[in-house]
């Protein structure tokens, strides 16, 4: 337990440090009392985390498998309570609403209980955005340090070797990964924010949008959609930022280092780009046909809106150029695409593209076996060999995810009143694409907004967002007594 508290104190201290720039935003906006509250919260968080850190600094800090799972659960369940505190002390939200907003931010879901942002202090808007940015970073660390090394949910062993090759296998690998990934993540955020400023976006909005874009979160610093900015360059930059956030960091690393052979072997990112292209073209055609004529929606505008909508959906971000563009496709198709999500080792949510590819590959192999019963067929998705044990893990993860979605959807149906709305809300929470539920599916506005849901529904969505972020198998393994006995 010493190692768990040691690493937990460092993560908590980093979260407290993020309150300092938020306090500066409050000071620059003339919100002196709010700045003092953020500074006080940061001081208390720093005192608690610092005390634990220095008390355990000289002790053994090696983590075994069971401890890594418990650390993962404590981080994703415990951190939102600290992150929710600023919402409470500022008087903007209370109780369950503050926790919902904090969980939505840290899990990069983007579902919000704020009715409007017009009267919300700029520091609170900044805090929501920086929570998403931090949550995206935690997601990458969860994959690199916990899920992949332990093969959770069927992560292929090839990725474990790539981790060791890319980041080393020494005892201090965890700190090395944090420095390397954190440095690149911060640098990309600064570059994106600077480009958005050059495109004409105000510095405050540019920074908030950069935080939400690379984390594939979806929180907007203003009410409405990106069309409110009327900035084509900003839309293009945000689209590219979403693509970067949803593709594997290994793919990025190989591209920067010029390792073309290894870059070509990492097929998941290419399949993701192909899916964006096909879906973007489909959205563009449908939007143009619904407009009726080129005078209402020019072809280039249709392409711009269609490809942006596709990228936002596939990357589980939830940004919109025009409200309800995503709803022009059938709801079941959109829900399935949201469930798939993007690649592993990215900040996006969903089941991950490689699992979907593995299940399609196995289905094709079984059909081929019916036609050629005595043939011997290997299973490969890209350069990954899929074994029976690996497929068992993938199907187990898929089955548990479907069961969770069904249970939560049934719970929400009583509150929302429509099963299709409850199902979409659950998938939006599980795949961490919260704005999808609020995209205007119900023409009669029969679906309640997030702030109108009951306590039971909000707690169910909170649990779904968290389980969707760190893999439900980790939670089930951590609460299994036989696992701890072994």
C-alpha positions as CSV (number, residue, x, y, z in Angstrom):
1,X,0.0,0.0,0.0
2,X,3.0,2.3,0.5
3,X,3.6,2.5,-3.3
4,X,-0.1,3.2,-4.0
5,X,-0.2,6.2,-1.6
6,X,3.1,7.4,-2.9
7,X,2.0,7.6,-6.6
8,X,-1.5,8.8,-5.6
9,X,0.0,11.7,-3.7
10,X,2.0,12.8,-6.8
11,X,-1.1,12.7,-9.0
12,X,-3.1,14.6,-6.4
13,X,-0.4,17.1,-6.1
14,X,-0.4,17.7,-9.9
15,X,-4.1,18.2,-9.8
16,X,-3.7,20.8,-7.0
17,X,-1.0,22.5,-9.1
18,X,-3.5,23.0,-11.9
19,X,-5.5,25.1,-9.6
20,X,-2.8,27.8,-9.6
21,X,-3.2,28.9,-13.2
22,X,-6.9,28.8,-12.7
23,X,-6.5,31.2,-9.8
24,X,-4.5,33.5,-12.1
25,X,-7.4,33.4,-14.6
26,X,-9.7,34.4,-11.8
27,X,-7.4,37.3,-10.8
28,X,-7.1,38.6,-14.3
29,X,-10.9,38.6,-14.6
30,X,-11.3,40.6,-11.3
31,X,-12.8,37.6,-9.4
32,X,-10.7,38.1,-6.3
33,X,-12.8,35.9,-4.0
34,X,-12.8,33.0,-6.5
35,X,-9.1,33.3,-6.9
36,X,-8.6,33.1,-3.1
37,X,-10.8,30.0,-3.0
38,X,-8.8,28.3,-5.7
39,X,-5.5,29.2,-4.0
40,X,-6.9,27.9,-0.7
41,X,-7.9,24.6,-2.3
42,X,-4.6,24.3,-4.0
43,X,-2.8,24.9,-0.8
44,X,-4.8,22.2,1.1
45,X,-4.3,19.7,-1.7
46,X,-0.6,20.5,-1.9
47,X,-0.2,20.2,1.9
48,X,-2.0,16.8,1.9
49,X,-0.2,15.3,-1.1
50,X,3.2,16.8,-0.1
51,X,3.0,15.4,3.4
52,X,2.3,11.9,2.1
53,X,4.9,12.2,-0.6
54,X,7.8,13.2,1.7
55,X,6.7,10.7,4.4
56,X,7.0,7.8,1.9
57,X,9.9,9.1,-0.2
58,X,12.5,6.7,1.1
59,X,10.5,3.6,1.2
60,X,10.0,0.8,-1.3
61,X,7.7,1.9,-4.2
62,X,7.5,-1.1,-6.4
63,X,4.0,-1.9,-7.6
64,X,2.7,-5.5,-8.3
65,X,-0.2,-6.2,-10.6
66,X,-2.9,-6.1,-8.0
67,X,-1.6,-2.8,-6.6
68,X,-1.6,-1.2,-10.1
69,X,-5.3,-2.1,-10.5
70,X,-6.1,-0.6,-7.1
71,X,-4.1,2.5,-7.9
72,X,-6.0,2.9,-11.2
73,X,-9.4,2.6,-9.4
74,X,-8.4,5.0,-6.6
75,X,-7.2,7.6,-9.1
76,X,-10.3,7.5,-11.3
77,X,-12.8,7.3,-8.4
78,X,-11.0,9.5,-5.9
79,X,-9.7,12.3,-8.0
80,X,-13.2,13.6,-9.1
81,X,-14.1,14.4,-5.5
82,X,-11.1,16.8,-5.3
83,X,-11.8,18.2,-8.8
84,X,-15.4,18.8,-7.9
85,X,-14.5,21.0,-4.8
86,X,-13.9,24.2,-6.9
87,X,-17.4,23.9,-8.4
88,X,-18.9,23.7,-4.9
89,X,-16.9,26.5,-3.2
90,X,-17.6,28.8,-6.1
91,X,-21.3,28.4,-5.7
92,X,-21.8,27.4,-9.3
93,X,-22.8,23.8,-8.6
94,X,-23.6,21.8,-5.6
95,X,-23.4,18.1,-4.6
96,X,-24.0,15.6,-7.3
97,X,-23.9,18.2,-10.1
98,X,-20.4,19.2,-9.1
99,X,-19.3,15.6,-9.0
100,X,-20.9,14.9,-12.4
101,X,-19.1,17.8,-14.0
102,X,-15.8,16.8,-12.5
103,X,-16.1,13.2,-13.6
104,X,-17.2,14.3,-17.1
105,X,-14.1,16.5,-17.3
106,X,-11.6,14.0,-16.0
107,X,-12.9,11.2,-18.2
108,X,-13.0,13.6,-21.2
109,X,-16.7,12.9,-21.7
110,X,-17.8,16.5,-22.2
111,X,-21.3,16.1,-20.7
112,X,-22.3,19.2,-18.8
113,X,-24.9,20.0,-16.2
114,X,-24.5,23.8,-16.7
115,X,-27.7,25.2,-18.3
116,X,-25.7,28.1,-19.8
117,X,-22.2,29.5,-19.6
118,X,-23.1,33.2,-19.9
119,X,-22.9,33.8,-16.2
120,X,-20.3,31.2,-15.3
121,X,-17.0,32.8,-14.2
122,X,-14.2,32.4,-16.7
123,X,-12.1,30.6,-14.0
124,X,-14.7,27.9,-13.8
125,X,-14.8,27.5,-17.5
126,X,-11.0,27.3,-17.6
127,X,-11.1,24.7,-14.8
128,X,-13.5,22.5,-16.7
129,X,-11.2,22.6,-19.8
130,X,-8.0,21.9,-17.9
131,X,-9.7,19.0,-16.1
132,X,-10.3,17.5,-19.5
133,X,-6.7,18.0,-20.5
134,X,-5.4,16.4,-17.3
135,X,-7.9,13.5,-17.8
136,X,-6.5,12.9,-21.3
137,X,-3.0,12.7,-19.9
138,X,-4.2,10.3,-17.2
139,X,-5.8,8.1,-19.9
140,X,-2.5,7.8,-21.7
141,X,-0.7,6.9,-18.5
142,X,-3.3,4.3,-17.7
143,X,-2.8,2.6,-21.0
144,X,1.0,2.8,-20.9
145,X,1.6,1.8,-17.3
146,X,-1.3,-0.4,-16.3
147,X,-3.5,-1.7,-19.0
148,X,-1.0,-2.7,-21.8
149,X,1.7,-4.2,-19.6
150,X,-0.9,-6.5,-18.0
151,X,-2.7,-7.3,-21.2
152,X,-6.0,-6.0,-19.9
153,X,-9.0,-6.4,-22.3
154,X,-7.0,-8.2,-24.9
155,X,-4.3,-5.7,-25.6
156,X,-1.9,-7.6,-27.9
157,X,1.6,-8.4,-26.7
158,X,3.1,-6.5,-29.6
159,X,2.1,-3.3,-27.8
160,X,3.9,-4.4,-24.7
161,X,7.1,-4.8,-26.7
162,X,6.6,-1.4,-28.3
163,X,6.3,0.2,-24.9
164,X,9.6,-1.3,-23.7
165,X,11.2,-0.4,-27.0
166,X,9.9,3.1,-27.1
167,X,10.3,4.0,-23.4
168,X,12.7,1.5,-22.0
169,X,12.3,-1.2,-19.4
170,X,14.2,0.1,-16.5
171,X,12.9,0.3,-13.0
172,X,12.2,4.0,-13.4
173,X,10.2,3.6,-16.5
174,X,7.1,5.1,-15.0
175,X,8.8,8.4,-14.4
176,X,10.4,8.3,-17.8
177,X,7.0,7.7,-19.4
178,X,5.5,10.6,-17.5
179,X,8.2,13.0,-18.6
180,X,8.2,11.9,-22.2
181,X,4.5,11.7,-22.8
182,X,3.7,14.7,-20.6
183,X,6.3,16.9,-22.4
184,X,5.0,16.0,-25.8
185,X,1.3,16.3,-24.7
186,X,2.0,19.8,-23.2
187,X,4.0,20.9,-26.3
188,X,1.2,19.9,-28.7
189,X,-1.3,21.7,-26.5
190,X,0.7,25.0,-26.6
191,X,1.3,24.7,-30.3
192,X,-2.4,24.1,-31.0
193,X,-3.4,27.0,-28.7
194,X,-0.9,29.4,-30.4
195,X,-2.2,28.4,-33.9
196,X,-5.8,29.0,-32.8
197,X,-4.8,32.5,-31.5
198,X,-3.2,33.2,-34.9
199,X,-6.4,32.1,-36.6
200,X,-8.3,34.8,-34.8
201,X,-9.6,33.1,-31.6
202,X,-9.2,35.0,-28.4
203,X,-6.3,33.7,-26.2
204,X,-8.7,32.4,-23.4
205,X,-11.0,30.5,-25.8
206,X,-8.0,29.2,-27.7
207,X,-6.4,27.7,-24.6
208,X,-9.7,26.1,-23.5
209,X,-10.4,24.7,-27.0
210,X,-6.8,23.3,-27.1
211,X,-7.3,21.6,-23.8
212,X,-10.6,20.0,-24.9
213,X,-9.4,19.1,-28.4
214,X,-6.3,17.1,-27.7
215,X,-8.0,15.3,-24.9
216,X,-11.0,14.6,-27.3
217,X,-13.2,16.0,-24.6
218,X,-15.8,18.3,-26.1
219,X,-16.2,21.1,-23.5
220,X,-16.8,24.4,-25.2
221,X,-15.8,27.7,-23.5
222,X,-19.0,29.3,-24.9
223,X,-22.6,28.4,-25.5
224,X,-23.5,27.0,-28.9
225,X,-21.3,25.4,-31.5
226,X,-18.0,26.3,-33.3
227,X,-20.0,28.2,-35.9
228,X,-20.3,31.0,-33.3
229,X,-16.7,31.8,-34.0
230,X,-17.2,31.9,-37.8
231,X,-13.6,30.8,-38.3
232,X,-12.7,28.2,-40.9
233,X,-9.1,28.0,-40.0
234,X,-10.0,27.3,-36.3
235,X,-12.3,24.5,-37.4
236,X,-9.6,22.9,-39.5
237,X,-7.1,23.2,-36.6
238,X,-9.5,21.6,-34.2
239,X,-10.3,18.8,-36.6
240,X,-6.5,18.1,-36.9
241,X,-6.2,18.2,-33.1
242,X,-9.0,15.7,-32.7
243,X,-7.2,13.4,-35.1
244,X,-4.0,13.7,-33.2
245,X,-5.7,13.0,-29.9
246,X,-7.5,9.9,-31.2
247,X,-4.5,8.2,-32.9
248,X,-1.9,6.2,-31.1
249,X,1.0,7.9,-29.5
250,X,3.3,5.2,-30.8
251,X,2.2,6.1,-34.3
252,X,3.2,9.7,-33.5
253,X,6.5,8.7,-32.0
254,X,7.5,6.6,-35.0
255,X,6.5,9.4,-37.4
256,X,8.6,12.0,-35.5
257,X,11.6,9.6,-35.4
258,X,11.3,8.7,-39.1
259,X,10.9,4.9,-38.5
260,X,9.0,4.2,-41.6
261,X,8.9,0.4,-41.3
262,X,7.5,0.5,-37.8
263,X,5.2,3.3,-38.8
264,X,3.7,1.2,-41.6
265,X,3.2,-1.8,-39.3
266,X,0.9,0.2,-36.9
267,X,-2.2,-0.3,-39.0
268,X,-4.9,0.8,-36.5
269,X,-4.3,4.5,-37.1
270,X,-4.6,4.1,-40.9
271,X,-7.9,2.2,-40.5
272,X,-9.1,5.0,-38.3
273,X,-8.2,7.6,-40.9
274,X,-10.0,5.5,-43.6
275,X,-13.1,5.3,-41.4
276,X,-13.1,9.1,-41.0
277,X,-12.8,9.6,-44.7
278,X,-15.6,7.2,-45.7
279,X,-17.9,8.5,-42.9
280,X,-17.0,12.1,-43.8
281,X,-18.0,11.6,-47.4
282,X,-21.2,10.0,-46.4
283,X,-22.1,12.8,-44.0
284,X,-21.2,15.4,-46.7
285,X,-23.5,13.8,-49.3
286,X,-26.4,13.5,-46.9
287,X,-26.1,17.1,-45.6
288,X,-25.9,18.4,-49.2
289,X,-29.0,16.4,-50.2
290,X,-30.9,17.6,-47.2
291,X,-30.0,21.2,-47.9
292,X,-31.8,20.9,-51.3
293,X,-29.6,23.1,-53.4
294,X,-26.1,24.6,-53.6
295,X,-27.4,28.0,-52.8
296,X,-28.5,26.8,-49.3
297,X,-25.4,24.7,-48.6
298,X,-22.5,25.0,-51.1
299,X,-20.7,21.7,-51.8
300,X,-17.5,22.9,-50.1
301,X,-19.4,23.8,-47.0
302,X,-21.1,20.4,-47.1
303,X,-17.7,18.7,-47.3
304,X,-16.4,20.9,-44.4
305,X,-19.3,20.1,-42.1
306,X,-19.5,16.4,-43.1
307,X,-15.8,15.6,-42.5
308,X,-15.7,17.6,-39.3
309,X,-18.8,15.8,-38.0
310,X,-17.3,12.4,-38.9
311,X,-14.0,13.2,-37.2
312,X,-15.8,14.5,-34.1
313,X,-17.8,11.3,-33.9
314,X,-15.1,8.8,-34.6
315,X,-12.7,10.5,-32.1
316,X,-15.5,10.6,-29.5
317,X,-14.9,14.4,-29.0
318,X,-18.5,15.7,-29.6
319,X,-17.6,19.1,-31.1
320,X,-20.1,20.5,-33.6
321,X,-20.0,23.1,-36.4
322,X,-23.7,23.1,-36.7
323,X,-26.1,21.7,-34.1
324,X,-27.6,18.3,-34.9
325,X,-25.4,17.5,-38.0
326,X,-24.5,14.1,-36.4
327,X,-28.2,13.2,-36.3
328,X,-28.6,13.0,-40.1
329,X,-27.4,9.4,-40.0
330,X,-29.6,6.7,-38.3
331,X,-29.2,6.7,-34.5
332,X,-28.3,3.0,-34.3
333,X,-25.4,3.5,-36.8
334,X,-24.1,6.5,-34.9
335,X,-24.4,4.7,-31.5
336,X,-22.4,1.8,-32.9
337,X,-19.7,4.1,-34.3
338,X,-19.5,5.8,-30.9
339,X,-19.1,2.5,-29.1
340,X,-16.2,1.5,-31.3
341,X,-14.2,4.7,-30.6
342,X,-10.7,5.2,-31.8
343,X,-7.3,3.5,-31.4
344,X,-5.7,2.3,-28.1
345,X,-3.0,4.5,-26.6
346,X,-5.0,7.6,-27.4
347,X,-7.2,10.0,-25.4
348,X,-10.4,8.8,-27.1
349,X,-13.0,6.6,-25.5
350,X,-15.0,3.6,-26.8
351,X,-14.2,-0.1,-27.0
352,X,-11.2,0.7,-29.3
353,X,-10.9,0.0,-33.0
354,X,-8.5,-2.9,-32.7
355,X,-11.1,-4.9,-30.7
356,X,-13.7,-4.3,-33.4
357,X,-11.2,-5.3,-36.1
358,X,-10.4,-8.5,-34.2
359,X,-14.0,-9.5,-33.9
360,X,-14.7,-8.9,-37.6
361,X,-11.5,-10.8,-38.4
362,X,-12.7,-13.8,-36.3
363,X,-16.2,-13.7,-37.8
364,X,-14.7,-13.8,-41.3
365,X,-12.4,-16.7,-40.3
366,X,-15.4,-18.7,-38.9
367,X,-17.4,-18.1,-42.1
368,X,-14.3,-19.3,-44.1
369,X,-14.2,-22.4,-41.9
370,X,-17.8,-23.3,-42.8
371,X,-16.9,-23.2,-46.5
372,X,-13.5,-24.9,-46.2
373,X,-13.8,-27.1,-43.0
374,X,-10.3,-28.5,-43.3
375,X,-8.4,-25.3,-44.0
376,X,-5.9,-23.9,-41.6
377,X,-6.3,-20.1,-41.3
378,X,-4.3,-17.7,-39.2
379,X,-5.8,-14.6,-37.7
380,X,-4.1,-11.2,-38.1
381,X,-5.3,-7.7,-37.8
382,X,-2.5,-5.6,-39.4
383,X,0.7,-7.0,-37.9
384,X,-1.0,-8.4,-34.8
385,X,-1.5,-12.2,-34.4
386,X,-4.8,-13.0,-32.6
387,X,-4.6,-16.1,-30.5
388,X,-7.5,-17.9,-28.8
389,X,-6.6,-16.5,-25.4
390,X,-6.4,-13.0,-26.8
391,X,-9.8,-13.4,-28.5
392,X,-11.3,-14.6,-25.2
393,X,-10.1,-11.4,-23.5
394,X,-11.5,-9.2,-26.3
395,X,-14.9,-10.9,-26.3
396,X,-15.0,-10.8,-22.5
397,X,-14.4,-7.1,-22.5
398,X,-17.0,-6.6,-25.2
399,X,-19.6,-8.7,-23.3
400,X,-19.1,-7.0,-20.0
401,X,-19.4,-3.6,-21.8
402,X,-22.7,-4.6,-23.4
403,X,-24.1,-5.8,-20.1
404,X,-23.1,-2.6,-18.4
405,X,-24.7,-0.5,-21.2
406,X,-27.9,-2.5,-21.0
407,X,-28.2,-2.3,-17.2
408,X,-27.6,1.5,-17.1
409,X,-29.9,2.1,-20.1
410,X,-32.7,0.3,-18.2
411,X,-32.1,2.4,-15.1
412,X,-32.2,5.6,-17.2
413,X,-35.3,4.6,-19.1
414,X,-37.6,5.3,-16.1
415,X,-36.1,8.8,-15.8
416,X,-35.8,9.8,-19.5
417,X,-39.0,8.1,-20.5
418,X,-37.6,6.8,-23.8
419,X,-35.4,3.7,-24.2
420,X,-33.7,5.1,-27.3
421,X,-32.8,8.3,-25.3
422,X,-31.6,6.2,-22.3
423,X,-29.5,3.9,-24.6
424,X,-27.9,6.9,-26.3
425,X,-27.2,8.6,-23.0
426,X,-25.5,5.4,-21.7
427,X,-23.4,4.9,-24.8
428,X,-22.4,8.6,-24.7
429,X,-21.2,8.2,-21.1
430,X,-19.5,4.8,-21.7
431,X,-17.7,6.0,-24.8
432,X,-16.9,9.4,-23.3
433,X,-18.7,11.4,-25.9
434,X,-21.2,13.2,-23.7
435,X,-22.3,15.9,-26.2
436,X,-23.7,13.1,-28.5
437,X,-26.8,12.8,-26.2
438,X,-27.5,16.5,-26.5
439,X,-27.1,16.7,-30.2
440,X,-30.8,17.2,-31.0
441,X,-32.0,13.7,-31.6
442,X,-35.5,14.4,-30.1
443,X,-37.4,16.8,-32.4
444,X,-40.0,17.4,-29.7
445,X,-37.3,18.1,-27.0
446,X,-38.8,15.2,-25.0
447,X,-35.4,14.1,-23.7
448,X,-34.3,15.9,-20.5
449,X,-31.0,17.6,-20.4
450,X,-28.2,16.3,-18.1
451,X,-29.1,18.8,-15.3
452,X,-32.7,17.6,-15.3
453,X,-31.9,14.0,-14.6
454,X,-32.6,12.4,-11.2
455,X,-29.9,11.6,-8.6
456,X,-30.1,7.9,-9.5
457,X,-29.5,8.6,-13.2
458,X,-26.6,11.0,-12.5
459,X,-24.9,8.4,-10.3
460,X,-25.4,5.7,-12.9
461,X,-23.9,7.9,-15.6
462,X,-21.0,8.9,-13.3
463,X,-20.2,5.2,-12.8
464,X,-20.6,4.5,-16.5
465,X,-18.2,7.3,-17.4
466,X,-15.5,6.0,-15.0
467,X,-15.9,2.3,-16.0
468,X,-15.8,3.3,-19.6
469,X,-12.5,5.1,-19.1
470,X,-10.4,2.6,-17.3
471,X,-11.8,-0.7,-18.5
472,X,-14.5,-2.5,-16.5
473,X,-12.3,-5.6,-16.3
474,X,-9.9,-3.8,-14.1
475,X,-12.7,-3.0,-11.6
476,X,-14.1,-6.5,-11.6
477,X,-10.6,-7.9,-11.1
478,X,-9.8,-5.6,-8.2
479,X,-13.0,-6.5,-6.3
480,X,-12.4,-10.3,-6.8
481,X,-11.1,-11.8,-3.5
482,X,-9.5,-14.8,-5.3
483,X,-7.4,-12.4,-7.4
484,X,-6.0,-10.8,-4.2
485,X,-5.4,-14.2,-2.5
486,X,-3.2,-15.3,-5.5
